């Protein structure tokens, strides 16, 4: 089981703050998890998670998309940071 947390505009777009799911078979990186969520859940998820600058944390540490994940981890998705 993994916990996934969605923040800010991603949370708003999905209408979901967090969820716990079984780690899908064959998914071992953050990038694979994001791709799986988008493929399984459709257009709304593609728009929310598909930006290449989405910020990801595993167990409250910022990581790159190729970082490994395992059962028991908490994965958080943050929208890209904008300035102004």
N, C-alpha and C positions, 0 to 999 in steps of 0.2 A: 504494500500500500504506500502511495506517495500522497503528499498534500500539495495542492497547487493553489497559489494565491495570485489574484489579479488586482492591479492597482490603477487608480485614476481613470483615464479615458478608456482603458481596456476593460476595467470593471463596469463602467457605464455602458460600453458597447455590448458587452456580453450579458449584462444584467445579473452578474454572478461575482461574488467577492472571493469565494474559495470553494474548494471541493477536495475530496479524497477519492482516489481511484486506484485500482490495481495497476501496477506498472505494466503497460502493454508488452506482449511478447515481441522480442526483437528490438525494443527501444532501450538504448543504453546511454544516449546523450541528450542534452537539452534540445539540440537542433532536431533530433529524431522525435522527441516528444512534441515539440511545436508542430512539426510536419504531420504527425499522427493526429493531433487534435484538429488541425485544419482539414485534413482529408476525411476524418470521421464525422466532423460536425458541420462542415459546409461554409457557405459564403460569409456569414457573420464572423466566424472564427478566422477565416482567411484575412478579412479586413482588419480584425483586431490584433492578430498575432503576426501577420505577414510582413510587417515593415522590417527591413534589414537592420535598422538601428534600435530595435526593441532591446531593452535592458533586462538581463536575466540574473537572478541570484539563486544559488543553491545553498540551503542552510544558512541564509542571511549573509552570504559572501558573493559579491559580484563575480560573474564567471563569463567565459566565452562560450559561444554556441556549441563548440565541440567538447565541452566539459562532460564528464561522466556523471550519470545519476544511478541511484539504486533504491531499492525498496527502503522505506523509512525516511527518505529525503523530503525536504520542503523546497519546492521550486516556485519562485515568484517571477511574474512578468510585469515589467514597468514600461510605460510608453516612452518613446524617444524623448529626450530632453530638448526643449526649445528655448531659445533666448530672445531677448528683445530689449 
